[in-house]
Each structure stands twice: as structure tokens, then as C-alpha cells.
Amino acid sequence: MIPDRADSARAGHLSRRAADEHDDASFPAVPEQNFQVRRITLIALLVAAIVLPFAYVAAMAFTDLRAREADATNMTLRTVRVAEEHALKVFDMNETLDSRIVDLTAGLDDNGVRAREATIHDKLRTMGGGYPQVAAVSIFGHDGALLASSRYYPSPQLSIGTRDDFVGIRDGNDLEHVSKVMTGHVAGEQVFNMGIARKAVDGSFAGVVSIALRPSYFDAFYRELLGGNDSTPMIMSLVRTDGAVLAHYPRGPHEPAAIAADSPFAAAVAEGRRAGVVRMRSNFTGDNLIVAFRHVGSYPVYVLCGYRTSAIWTAWYRHLSVLILSMFTPSIALWCVIWLSLRRLGAEEEAWERWQAEASMRRSIESAYRQSRKMEALGTLVGSVAHDFNNLLMILSANVQIVRRRGVGGLERELSAMERALKSGQSLTRQLLGVARKQPLRTETLSLEHWLPSSRELLHASLGAKVSLVIDSGVNTWPVRVDVAELELALINIAVNARDAMANGGRFTVRASNVVFRHEDGFPLTGDFVQVSLEDTGAGMAPEVLARAFEPLFTTKPKGAGTGLGLPQVFAFCESSGGLAAIDSAIGAGTSVRLYLPRATSEPQTAGPAEALAPESDAPQGLRVLLVEDNAEVAAGTEALLQMMGHQVTCVFNADMALRLLDDARAKRASTGEALPYDLVLSDIHMPGKLNGIDLAEAVLAFDTQLPVILVTGYAEELDRARHVNVRVLSKPFDIGLLEKLLETIQHNLAQTGADPQTHAADT
């Protein structure tokens, strides 16, 4: 490789530098250790200039945050103590009021209370009317029926016999002496009730005396306690021991009725704590809170005061920003000075590193280019060799068929050996073309639900005796259109890799399932696919190996034990089938290879009963075939086979000559009205001359009088173009039986349409 000018300039610079260093050797030089000491000193100074301000700011920020949290905690403790005293006074007053009403109705049964309802109503209104927190005072009978109320006279017909607080007081449940918040039956507004039981003369349950308290009264008190500002960072709540909220400030549009049962406050109540501080997330506001709580006397009620930690953090951020600004403004100037000194000191080292990086990059690019050229040359070489090898196989296959059709006796063993060799040669050619991405696929519609179980023996042979095999072919798995031989080869390649990864045995699982990919899934495929998952319990792959798993010729196996062609064949097969291959693996977690194969639009063909042959006298006449093949021996063998099938064959050796014959026949037909002398064009694709088989097919299909065309090839790229021409394509070496069936179809079509080629052109 000739160096470019930049390389020459660098080489000259380095040589001049070496000469300068040699010339300067006689002069005293700065000791290397002093240079290093200055570098270390500058770095140490820079580290100190960075670390010390950061350490100071971090210490100050930590101290300030803890101080703010302590202040918030003290504020909540002071506030909750005031709220507890207020709640205790209210509840004590209500309990005294309940006791006075019980004394008022002492000795009276339900009928007695109803008989004195007017007097009792006046007294109840007098007792409860002077308290803003009281919404209503009511007396209920032993069955929950309303007997008297401070709100109404006469009392309406209503009952609280099924309400939780009535049932709880009747059954001796202390919690229900303070009810949950509800719309009061008597008060007609949002209230919670404090009630006590009335006793009959004999000591039995005679009913309930209930005082309905307004939660809004407590809300207003909490608002004043917190300074009358709705934007306060604090919240206040009055809750029962079971977490049910009785009053809360500030209120939101959508608030839960209870504190979460798994909150730290609920845990503290369950432990029996009467006071304390917890940190929790509020299910009212969604904020994190510092919550102080206190139990209200002997009542099943707690008062809570919470401080939003977001407010603490907001104030802390403001203080921190001021601290950072004042601390780091002068520090940045010092950092810049030290950094510039280090930059100048390391300029030469940086230039050397850039040169090394450039040289390394050049080596990498050249290596990648050589690898690309090598793979391109490999593909071209393999394609050319395989094409010629396919022609040899085609000659052998045609002559074996000729011998069989002539019924030569005593050669069955030799012919069978030749046919086995043909199959092995075909398999070898397909492997070579698969690696070079030039393999023509022989696709057919396949039901994996039925095919996968039948491949058990094939996989067992690849996995060995130490590995157990599990096959789950799924239920109602969609059919796929694939090359069965390529699919078998892909499974074998993956199974062999799995066996090598499970030297001490393991499990290999094959699963098939339907998947649908949409645009929004972010997957490179869209549509209906069948996923074939092949999973092993082996050692797995390291990330760097996994990244190159599908790379051709890459292998981690010892020399001579692997070719690096297995997984690339799997990837090429899936892409050629219109799908994708993916692989997941991790050290110690095994490997999973997933094949995504597109869903087939047609159902798999099942073998049906053989159709009865038509009488010999009604058999269609042989076809007039124009055979275009450049290889004389392939042409001779194919021509002999076609003649043995009863067809007339005209053989030419390139597409240019074939097109001239067809043009002459068309001109003669236009002048004399005679039909074309050919019923079918059977042509190879890869031939010498200006035109190839695909060009010939395009020209023939453009005729006003069309002819059916069958193309033969061994190149995958030619197959892709041929499919767009919409003709039948056979891959070399093709099955003679398949060709015979195609010709029989054309014969029958000719017989049914009166031997008019125009009517059967598209049937193949």
C-alpha cells in the first residue's frame, strides 16, 4: 500500500523530531521527574480546588436540610398538641351533653319518649342549639327508629337500625361511638355522630342518644390554627383509629375517605402508640409528609398534623442555589486557570494519542474493508462454483432418470447410490449458497403444528443423549411459507450450538406460537408471524460474543471445531423467508433463539386421493417445447427426458437465438395466420449473450400471443427478479417429477382450450 501525503508528512515529522531529540542530547534537559511533579502538583491543586468547595457545600446543604426537617417536625408537634386539646374539649362537651340527654330520658321507653316528644324536642334544641359544632341532637329507639330530634317536631319516620354506628353501639363496639362521616338522616348535611347507649329499667339496650357534629367546624378551626392561608405547607386531619377521616384541611376536589391501611401511621396505631412522628406519603395530596399524631383522650380518635416535605425541599433548593452561586463563582475562575495549564502541559501527549487513534482507525477500516471484500469474493466464488456444480448435478440427475425410464435391468443398486449422491450434492450446494446468500428457496406452505413433532428424531440426533428435548408446537398455530430444507438446516445448526453449550447435559425447548406486530410496538416487522423459540439451559454468551453471533465466519469454538456458518445461515434463512431472527443470551442463563416467520396466506396442502388417469385415447398430445440452455450436456439430458415424456423439443443455446426464432414465428403468423410452432418456453436464466432467461421471459410475455414460460436457475438473486416477472421458476437441480406435473397441467389446459396458446398462457 502506497502511503498518502498525510502519512508521509507524519513520518517526516517523527523523523525530524527524533533528529531534534538526538541533536539536543548534548544540552541539559529538564528532568522528566520534574515535569511529572508539575503535572501531579497541578492535578492535586485542581482536585483540591474542586473537592473542597464541593465538600463545604455538601456539608452546609446537609446541615441546612436536617435543620429544616427538625423545624418542620417541631412545628407539627406543637400544632398537633393544640389540635388535640381542642378536640378533647369538644368530645368531652359532647359526652357530657349525651349524658344529660340520657338522664332526661331515664326510665322512659320508646312510647314514653314519643308521648313527651314536644317537651323533649324543646330541651334538645336548647341543649344543642348553642354550639356551632352541633348539627343535630337525636334520640333513637331500641330498633333504630327516630323518637325525638332537636331539628324537627314532630320527628319524621326514619330509622338507623342498620347503620354501622347504631349496630356498633348496640353490640358494645367502642369504635362506633364515633361514626364515619356521612350525610345525616336528621341533619341533612355532612356530619359524623357521637353516640351513647340508652338503658332500660332492667339494664337492657333501649336505644341511642346521638349528637351529629359538623366536620366543617373542625376544618375552620384547623384553617385558623394554620394561619388562615390555603397555600400553607401543613395539613391537619381528625381520623378514627381505623383510619377513617372525620375532618381534613386543606380539602381537595377528590379526597379518599380513609388513610391507607398500609401507611406508617396505621402501623403505629396497630402498635398502640398514642403519640409520635412518622414519615408517610399522603393519599390525599400525593405528597410526602412529616406527620405528628396524638390520641384524643380515651376516644377512638387521633389528631394528625403533617408538613409537606416538598415545601422543605423547595426552601432548601433556594438556599442551596444561593450558596452554590456564592461559593463556586470564584472557584470556576481558579479551575479554568489550572485547566488551561494542564491543557498546555498535555498538548504533545494529546497529539500523540490522536495519531495513535487515527492509525488504529485506519487499521480497523482496512480490516473491515478486507473482510467485506473477502465475503464478497467468497459469495461470488461460491455462487459460480455452485452454479457449475448444479449443472453437473443436473446432467447426472437427467441421465439417471433416462436410465430409469428406459427400464434398464440390473442397475437398481447403482442407480439408488447415484440418487443418494445426488441428494448429498444438492444439500452441499444449498449450504454453500446459503452462506453466500445466493440460495434459491423452494418454498411451500407448512403447518408447524404438525411438522415440528415429526422433526423430533432429527433434533435428537443433533442434540445427543445428554440433552432432553421438549417440543411445544402450540395450538392453532398459523401456517408459514418456507423452504423446508432450509428450516431443517436452521434447526440443526441451533441444536448443535445448544449441544456444545450444554456439555454436561440440559434441556432444549422448541416452542411455536402466533404473534402480531403493530407499528406502535417499535419492532422492525409488522403483521402476523409465527414465532419459533429455541431455548437451551447452557452456559450462555457474553455480551461481546452475543453482539457478533450472526456475523459470518465468527466462532468461539476451538480451531477446527466450528466454521462460524451456523447462525449466519439461520439469519439468512429468516430474512429470505420475509421474517427475522433474534437471539437473547446471558452468562449462566442459557440462550434463546427466536425465528419470526411470516404467516402464509394459504393453507398447507394435504395429499388427496390420486385422480384416475384418463383413457389413453383421450390423453393430451405432447407439447412443442422451445428449450434454451447454454450447457450442451444439460441440454442433451433435458431434451432426451422431454422426448421420452412425449414432447417435441427445439433446443437453442442462448436467449438471443431463442428470441430471434420467436420473432420469426410471430412474423410468419402475422402474414400467413399459422399458429406459433411452440407451446412452451423452458429456459435457463444465466446464459452468455446480451439477454438472459429473465429478459427472454419478459419479451415473451409481452407478445400479443403469449406463451407459458418456465425458468431454471441456481441463483437466489435471479429468483427475486424472476418472481416479479410472474413466471414459474425451478431451482437447479430441479425435480424431474415436478417438471412433468407442470407439463401435464399445460397439456390438459391446451386440450381443454382447443390447443390455442393464447388461452393457457397464465395458467402456469
Number of C-alpha atoms within 10 A of each C-alpha: 3 6 9 8 9 9 12 12 12 12 13 12 12 12 12 12 12 12 12 11 11 10 10 11 10 8 7 7 8 8 8 8 9 10 12 11 11 13 16 13 12 17 16 12 15 18 12 12 17 16 12 12 15 15 11 13 17 14 12 14 18 14 12 15 19 14 12 17 17 13 13 21 20 14 16 24 22 12 22 26 20 15 25 21 14 15 21 19 13 17 19 14 13 23 17 12 19 24 16 14 22 20 11 14 19 14 15 18 18 20 11 12 21 18 13 14 18 17 12 22 23 16 16 23 17 12 16 20 16 9 13 11 19 22 24 25 28 25 28 25 24 21 18 20 19 24 27 28 28 24 20 16 13 13 19 14 8 13 16 16 18 11 11 15 26 29 17 17 22 23 12 13 13 13 17 22 22 25 23 23 20 14 12 16 16 19 21 12 16 16 26 25 27 22 25 25 25 29 19 17 12 8 8 12 17 22 27 28 25 27 28 28 29 22 21 17 14 23 20 15 15 24 19 11 15 18 10 12 12 13 8 14 17 23 22 29 22 26 22 23 18 18 20 19 22 28 24 24 20 21 14 10 5 8 12 12 16 16 18 17 12 8 16 16 24 16 13 16 17 11 9 11 13 13 19 14 20 17 16 16 17 17 15 18 16 10 15 17 22 22 27 26 29 21 25 23 16 9 17 17 25 26 28 27 29 28 24 21 20 13 17 17 15 11 13 17 14 10 14 20 11 10 15 15 10 11 15 17 10 10 14 13 11 15 17 12 12 16 15 11 14 17 13 11 15 13 11 11 12 13 11 12 12 12 13 12 12 12 13 12 12 12 12 12 12 12 12 12 12 12 12 12 12 12 16 13 13 15 19 15 13 20 24 15 15 24 20 14 18 23 20 18 22 24 20 20 22 25 19 19 19 18 14 14 12 10 11 10 8 8 12 12 9 11 15 12 12 15 16 12 14 20 15 12 17 20 15 13 23 22 20 21 25 25 26 23 21 24 25 23 22 15 14 16 18 21 19 22 19 13 12 19 14 11 13 15 11 13 21 17 12 19 25 15 11 14 21 14 18 15 15 15 19 16 10 11 19 26 24 23 21 23 18 16 13 24 17 14 18 21 22 20 19 22 26 17 20 28 23 15 19 21 12 10 18 18 18 25 16 23 18 23 19 19 17 14 14 12 10 7 10 9 9 10 17 16 11 17 25 23 23 23 19 22 23 27 20 25 18 21 20 12 13 8 15 16 12 12 21 22 17 17 16 17 19 12 12 8 8 6 9 14 14 18 19 26 25 23 27 27 21 22 27 22 16 20 20 15 21 21 21 15 17 16 20 15 12 12 14 21 24 22 19 20 26 25 27 26 24 19 11 13 13 16 10 6 6 6 6 6 6 6 8 9 7 7 7 9 13 17 15 18 21 18 22 23 25 27 25 20 16 13 17 20 22 16 19 24 21 18 20 23 14 13 15 13 17 18 21 15 20 18 19 25 28 19 14 21 17 11 15 19 14 12 16 20 14 14 15 11 8 9 10 12 16 19 15 18 25 21 24 20 29 28 28 20 18 13 12 9 17 18 28 25 16 23 25 16 13 19 18 11 12 9 16 19 22 22 26 22 21 24 24 30 22 20 13 18 24 11 11 22 12 10 14 14 20 16 22 20 19 21 25 20 13 16 10 11 14 14 11 15 21 18 15 23 20 15 20 21 16 13 13 9 17 16 21 15 16 22 20 14 12 15
